[in-house]
Amino acid sequence: MYKRIALIVLLIFAISFLYYQIGESASKKSDKKKSSQWLTDFDKAKKESKKNSNPIFILFTGSDWCSWCKKLNSEILVKKTFKKYAKENLILLKIDFPVRTKLPDKVMRQNFSLKRTYGIRGYPTVMITDSKGKPMGQMSYMKGGPKVFIKELKRILSQKKKK
C-alpha cells in the first residue's frame, strides 16, 4: 500500500517537474523573440523604417569590450521603459565591433562602412536616421536611466520634425 502511494506521489512530482521545465523553456523562447528586436542589417532596417514610418536607432557598440557600451545596455537599453518606447517608436539596429566574437565578413564590411559613413569615432554612439539613412541626430550614454535617455531622444526627433 505504501509503495503504491509513494509511486503515485513520485509520478505526480515527476510530471509536475517536467511540466514546469517545459513551461520555463517556452517562456524563455518567447522572451527571446520579444527581446530580439535588434536588427543587424542596415537595408532591412531601412525597409522596416519606411514600412512603419519610424526612425532608425543605430547603436554603434563594442558589445564585449566597451565598458560604456555595457553600461548603456544594462542601465537603459534592456529596461522595460526603453523597450516599450522602442517597440512603438523606433527601428533598432545594432552595429557591433566585438573583439572576442567573430562576425560574418559581410556584416563586418557593412559595419565598417556605416562607421565611416557616419563618422563614428567612439563607442557607444547612437545615430538616429530616417528611412533613407539620413542623420537626424546623435547621442551616447546618458546618466539617469531610460526616462532621461528617452526624453533626449524625443527632443532630437521633435527638432527634426519642426524643420
Summary of the structure (lengths in Angstrom):
residues: 163
radius of gyration: 21.6
end to end distance: 82.9
largest distance: 82.9
contacts: 435
relative contact order: 0.14
helix: 60%
strand: 14%
